[in-house]
Each structure stands twice: as C-alpha cells, then as structure tokens.
Amino acid sequence: MLLYIHIPFCDSKCFYCSFNSYTKKHYLKKEYIKALLKQLDFELKKIKKNEIESIFIGGGTPSTLEANYYEEIFKKIEPYLKKDIEITIEANPNSVKKEWLRDIKSLGLNRVSFGVQSFDEKKLKFLGRAHSSKEAISAVENAFSVGFENISIDLIYETILDTKELLEKDIKIALNLPINHISAYALTLEENTPFFNRKDVKKDDESLGYFIAGLITKKFPQYEISNFGLYKSKHNLGYWMLKDYIGVGAGAVGFYKNQRFYTQNSLEDYIKNPTKKEVENLTNEDLITEKIFLGFRSIVGVKKDLLNESMLKRAQILIKNGKIYEKDKKLYNKNLFLADEISLYILQ
C-alpha cells in the first residue's frame, strides 16, 4: 500500500502548472490539516499495521508548510509504516531553509525532491519560477548537509528557449550536485494555465528528449520515460506496478483493486467534508490497458499472461522487429519514448 498526501499551498503559480494549488489561501492551512487528519483517520481504518511501504508528499508546494504541521500527520500514520519505508517530500528552492530540512528529516522523511526545472536564469523567469539558480544549488547542498541521502530534482525541457547547449549546461550542473535521481519532463500545455493556447512557449522537438536522456544516462539509468536514477523511487515504481494507494488531501486520487477515488478539489469543500469522494469503477479491460501502458513506459514490463491471443501475435511482431523483448514471461520495451505507440499497437 502506498500513501499520497497533497499539500495545495504555493507561494506563486508557475505559468505551466495545472495542479490543484493555491497562492492566496494560506489562511486555511490549519483548517486544511485538521481536515486531512480526519480523512487519514477514515482511510487508515481500512488497512493493517505496517502496511504502508512508501509515502509521497506532493503539491502544490509542501515546503510552504512549517515542519510542525507534519508532526501530527506522522504521529497518526507511524503504526502503519513498514520499517524500510521510503518517505518523499517535494520542495521548492525558494521556500526551503536548512532548518526546515533538518526538522523534516527528524520526522522520518528520507527523500526530498526539488522543483528546480532549470539552472538557467532566463528560463526560470520564462517558466514563472520563484527561485534562482543559486537558490536551487544551495537547496540541494543543504539537503545533503543535513543528511538526506536520496535527493531528486525535476527538470523541464522542450520550452521555446531550449537549445542543446542550454540543456547540456543544465544536466552538467545537475550531475555535479549530490543527487541520485532526476525527473525530466517535456513541457506540456495544460488547460487553465497561462501557457495554454500560446504558440510561443513550446518547442516541439522530440529529439530533445533523446538528447537529454543521453546526457543523464551517462550517470543515471533510465527506469521510466521521465525518470532516471542510481536510486529508483519505490513510490514511482509502485504507481507503475498499479499497486493500491491511498490519496489524502484536496484533489488527491486513490486506487484500490478495481476502483479509483477522487477527493474534492475545492479547499473549502474538502475542509467541510474531507471523506467525500467520487468513485470510478474500472473494468478488467481497463486494468489490463493501464498495466500495458504503465509497464511499457517503465522497467516494470508487462506480464505475457495479461495479453489475449491477438495481442500476443502483435507482440511477437514487435519482438521480431526488435522493438520489445521477452524475459521471464514478461515483455519489456527497448525504447521508453515509444511506449504509447507500442501499447496502442498491441491493444488495437
């Protein structure tokens, strides 16, 4: 069982961000945490002790909350945690201080993921980021100095500003930092964001994904389309294996067996009734489709016994053409960037 905790508060809203986050509702922090604890009480009744194997605290910007806000959360969930649990928290370089990192680590968190996006000052401003390159470097170094062994950073590419020279410089700086994981995402233009419908923000150049992957994999193996690491996140892998997970917080998503659960997006509505959720029932065909897409986009792979006869025939064609390979009754993708095309071909 995995646990996702959503913290929807941000100091500023980036121009590409479509996540459920708010910059002007910080006055609701205390009420929000009370509601989140109520939902946790409700959810934890359904599971056994020592069952949670990973936690991811995302947002929003979790580092906008003082460390003491997390104390009660961890008191409540402590009996349910496995001994070797991975606990990740997202942080932005402009809102994280060394003392906060030290306090967070003392609560048991052992992995931190920084929203860096770039080390280029012009690109940071273009994206609407609130930090500088210097602050990003300092944040990573501070996390390492207080004892975090597992540190990740996010990077964005395919902006209109990106050149191979800029990206090479970004990766060089990143790989010289005390990190063991990079998530590199192509810019996507989401609805209800300042970037949506603008034609002067994104560079549609698929070669940049291959270029940036080639640079990162010199040090960090690729284990999913956008993820590279000497350390592979248990939480990330859990999602791609389609493991059950609890989602708490406004706009969080949960998954159990054949159902997906959606909490309320509105902060005010969530605070009033944190256990109210919409339920999506998934058919067996839905689950097979998800397992195929997730398996081929990562090193998880796809079990052969998931495929029907016609799917297996198409899989054999892909094997003959060197696109995928078989090992221990599972199918694996040789080129993760072609995951969607391979999945759609098999599922047709």
C-alpha positions in Angstrom: 0.0 0.0 0.0 1.3 3.5 -1.0 0.2 6.8 0.5 0.0 10.1 -1.3 -0.5 13.3 0.7 -1.5 16.5 -1.2 -0.4 19.9 0.1 -2.2 22.5 -2.1 -0.5 25.7 -1.0 2.0 27.6 -3.1 3.9 30.9 -2.8 3.4 31.5 -6.6 1.8 29.8 -9.5 4.1 28.7 -12.4 2.9 29.5 -15.9 2.7 25.8 -16.9 1.2 24.4 -13.7 -2.2 22.8 -13.8 -2.0 21.1 -10.4 -4.6 21.7 -7.7 -2.8 24.5 -5.9 -3.5 28.0 -4.4 -1.4 31.0 -3.7 -3.9 33.1 -1.8 -5.4 30.7 0.7 -2.6 30.2 3.2 -5.0 31.3 5.9 -6.7 27.9 5.5 -3.6 25.9 6.5 -4.7 25.0 10.0 -8.2 24.0 9.0 -6.8 22.1 6.0 -4.5 20.0 8.1 -7.4 19.2 10.5 -9.5 18.0 7.6 -6.6 16.0 6.2 -6.2 14.3 9.6 -9.9 13.4 9.6 -9.5 11.8 6.2 -6.5 9.9 7.3 -8.5 8.5 10.3 -11.1 7.3 7.9 -8.6 5.8 5.4 -6.3 4.1 7.9 -9.2 2.1 9.4 -9.2 0.1 6.1 -5.6 -1.1 6.3 -3.4 -3.2 8.6 -0.5 -2.0 10.7 2.9 -1.9 9.0 1.3 -2.0 5.6 2.3 1.4 4.1 5.5 0.9 2.0 6.0 4.4 0.6 4.7 7.9 1.1 4.9 10.8 -1.3 4.0 14.4 -0.1 3.3 16.5 -3.1 1.5 19.6 -4.1 1.4 22.5 -4.5 4.5 23.1 -2.5 4.8 21.0 0.7 7.8 23.2 1.8 5.4 26.2 2.3 4.2 24.4 5.4 6.3 24.7 8.5 7.6 21.3 9.7 5.4 21.3 12.8 2.3 20.9 10.6 3.6 17.5 9.6 4.2 16.3 13.2 0.6 15.2 13.9 0.4 13.6 10.5 3.3 11.4 11.2 2.2 10.6 14.7 -1.1 9.3 13.2 0.5 7.2 10.5 3.5 5.8 12.4 2.0 2.5 13.4 1.1 1.8 9.7 4.6 2.3 8.3 6.9 -0.5 7.2 10.4 -0.5 8.6 12.2 0.2 5.3 9.7 2.8 4.1 10.6 5.5 1.6 9.1 8.9 2.5 9.5 11.6 -0.1 8.6 15.3 0.2 8.5 17.8 -2.6 10.1 21.2 -2.0 10.8 24.4 -3.9 14.3 26.0 -3.6 12.9 29.5 -2.7 10.7 28.2 0.2 13.1 25.6 1.8 15.6 26.5 4.6 18.2 24.3 6.1 16.4 24.3 9.5 13.2 23.1 7.8 15.1 20.3 6.1 16.6 19.3 9.4 13.3 19.3 11.1 11.6 17.4 8.3 14.3 14.7 8.4 13.8 14.3 12.1 10.2 13.3 11.5 11.4 10.3 9.4 11.4 11.7 5.9 14.3 10.2 3.9 13.9 11.6 0.4 13.4 15.1 -1.0 12.5 16.1 -4.5 13.3 19.7 -5.6 11.3 21.5 -8.3 14.4 23.0 -10.0 13.2 22.9 -13.7 16.4 24.7 -14.9 19.6 26.4 -13.8 19.2 29.0 -16.5 18.0 32.3 -15.1 16.2 33.4 -18.2 14.4 30.1 -18.5 13.4 30.2 -14.8 11.8 33.6 -15.3 10.1 32.4 -18.5 8.6 29.4 -16.6 7.4 31.7 -13.8 9.7 30.1 -11.2 10.2 32.0 -8.0 13.8 30.8 -7.3 17.2 31.5 -8.8 19.9 29.0 -10.0 21.9 29.8 -6.9 19.0 29.1 -4.6 18.4 25.7 -6.4 22.0 24.7 -5.9 22.0 25.8 -2.3 18.8 23.9 -1.5 20.3 20.6 -2.8 23.5 21.1 -0.9 21.6 22.0 2.3 19.6 18.8 2.0 22.7 16.8 1.6 24.4 18.5 4.5 21.6 17.7 6.9 21.8 14.0 6.0 19.4 13.3 3.1 21.0 10.5 1.1 18.2 10.4 -1.6 17.8 13.7 -3.4 16.0 14.2 -6.7 15.5 17.2 -8.9 12.9 18.0 -11.6 13.9 19.5 -14.9 11.7 20.7 -17.8 12.7 20.7 -21.5 11.1 21.5 -24.8 10.5 25.1 -23.9 11.0 27.6 -26.8 14.2 28.7 -25.1 15.8 25.3 -25.1 18.9 24.6 -27.1 21.2 21.6 -26.8 23.8 23.9 -25.3 21.3 25.1 -22.6 20.2 21.6 -21.7 23.7 20.3 -21.7 24.7 23.0 -19.2 21.6 22.2 -17.0 22.5 18.5 -16.9 26.2 19.2 -16.2 25.3 21.3 -13.2 22.7 18.7 -12.0 25.1 15.8 -12.2 27.7 17.7 -10.2 25.3 18.1 -7.3 24.9 15.5 -4.5 21.8 13.9 -6.1 21.0 10.4 -7.2 17.8 11.0 -9.2 16.5 13.3 -12.0 12.9 13.6 -13.3 13.0 15.3 -16.7 9.6 16.3 -18.2 8.8 17.7 -21.6 6.7 20.9 -21.3 3.0 20.2 -21.7 0.5 23.0 -22.3 -2.4 22.3 -19.9 -5.8 24.0 -19.9 -6.4 26.8 -17.5 -2.7 27.8 -17.3 -1.1 31.0 -18.7 0.8 28.9 -21.2 -2.2 27.2 -22.7 -3.1 28.2 -26.3 0.2 30.1 -26.6 2.3 29.2 -29.7 5.5 30.9 -28.5 6.3 28.8 -25.4 6.8 25.2 -26.5 9.4 23.8 -28.9 8.0 20.6 -30.5 11.3 18.7 -30.9 11.2 15.0 -30.0 15.0 14.8 -30.5 15.5 16.9 -27.3 14.0 14.1 -25.2 16.6 11.6 -26.6 19.3 14.2 -26.3 18.6 14.9 -22.6 18.2 11.2 -21.8 21.6 10.5 -23.5 23.2 13.0 -21.2 21.6 11.9 -18.0 22.1 8.1 -18.6 25.8 8.6 -18.6 25.4 8.6 -14.8 21.8 7.7 -14.0 20.0 4.8 -15.6 16.5 5.5 -17.1 13.8 3.5 -15.4 10.7 5.3 -16.8 10.1 7.8 -19.7 10.9 10.8 -17.4 12.8 9.2 -14.5 16.4 8.5 -14.1 18.3 7.4 -11.0 21.0 5.4 -9.3 18.2 5.2 -6.7 14.8 4.1 -8.1 11.9 5.6 -6.2 9.8 2.9 -4.6 6.7 5.2 -4.8 7.2 5.8 -8.5 7.6 2.1 -9.2 4.5 1.3 -7.1 2.4 3.5 -9.3 3.7 1.8 -12.5 3.0 -1.6 -10.9 -0.5 -0.4 -10.3 -0.3 -1.1 -6.6 -3.0 0.1 -4.3 -2.6 3.6 -2.9 -4.4 6.0 -0.6 -4.7 9.6 -1.6 -5.4 12.2 1.0 -5.9 16.0 0.6 -7.9 18.2 -1.7 -7.8 16.8 -5.3 -5.9 13.7 -4.3 -6.5 10.4 -6.1 -6.6 6.9 -4.5 -6.7 3.5 -6.1 -7.8 0.1 -4.6 -8.2 -3.1 -6.6 -10.7 -2.0 -9.3 -11.7 1.4 -8.1 -10.2 4.9 -8.3 -11.2 7.5 -5.8 -11.2 11.3 -6.2 -11.4 13.8 -3.3 -12.9 17.2 -3.8 -10.7 19.8 -5.5 -12.1 22.9 -3.7 -10.2 23.6 -0.4 -13.4 24.9 1.2 -15.5 21.9 0.2 -12.7 19.5 1.2 -12.4 21.1 4.6 -16.2 20.8 5.2 -16.2 17.1 4.2 -12.8 15.5 3.7 -14.1 12.0 3.3 -16.5 12.8 0.4 -15.2 11.1 -2.8 -16.2 10.3 -6.3 -15.7 6.7 -7.3 -14.7 5.4 -10.7 -15.2 1.7 -11.3 -12.7 0.1 -13.6 -13.4 -3.0 -15.7 -10.9 -5.8 -16.1 -10.2 -4.4 -19.6 -9.5 -1.0 -18.1 -7.0 -2.5 -15.7 -5.3 -4.6 -18.4 -5.0 -1.4 -20.6 -3.4 0.6 -17.7 -1.0 -2.2 -16.9 0.2 -2.4 -20.5 0.7 1.4 -20.8 2.4 1.6 -17.4 4.5 -1.5 -18.0 5.9 -0.4 -21.4 6.7 3.1 -20.2 8.9 1.8 -17.4 11.2 -1.0 -16.5 8.2 -2.8 -14.8 7.4 -4.5 -18.1 4.1 -6.3 -19.0 3.2 -9.9 -18.0 2.6 -12.0 -21.0 -0.5 -13.7 -19.4 -2.3 -10.3 -19.5 -2.4 -10.4 -23.3 -5.1 -12.2 -25.3 -4.2 -14.2 -28.4 -4.4 -11.3 -30.9 -2.4 -9.1 -28.6 0.3 -11.8 -28.3 0.5 -12.1 -32.1 1.2 -8.3 -32.4 3.7 -8.5 -29.5 5.6 -11.2 -31.5 5.7 -8.9 -34.5 7.3 -6.2 -32.2 9.8 -8.8 -30.8 10.8 -9.8 -34.4 11.3 -6.1 -35.3 13.5 -5.5 -32.2 11.1 -3.1 -30.6 10.4 -5.1 -27.4 11.9 -8.2 -25.8 10.8 -11.1 -23.6 12.4 -12.1 -20.3 11.0 -14.4 -17.6 7.4 -14.4 -19.1 7.4 -10.6 -19.2 7.6 -8.1 -22.1 9.9 -5.1 -21.9 10.2 -2.0 -24.1 13.6 -1.2 -25.5 12.8 2.5 -26.2 10.7 4.0 -23.4 9.9 7.1 -25.5 7.9 4.8 -27.9 5.8 3.4 -25.0 2.5 4.8 -26.1 2.9 3.8 -29.7 3.9 0.2 -28.7 1.0 0.0 -26.2 -1.6 1.2 -28.8 -0.3 -1.2 -31.4 -0.7 -4.2 -29.1 -4.1 -3.0 -27.9 -5.6 -2.2 -31.3 
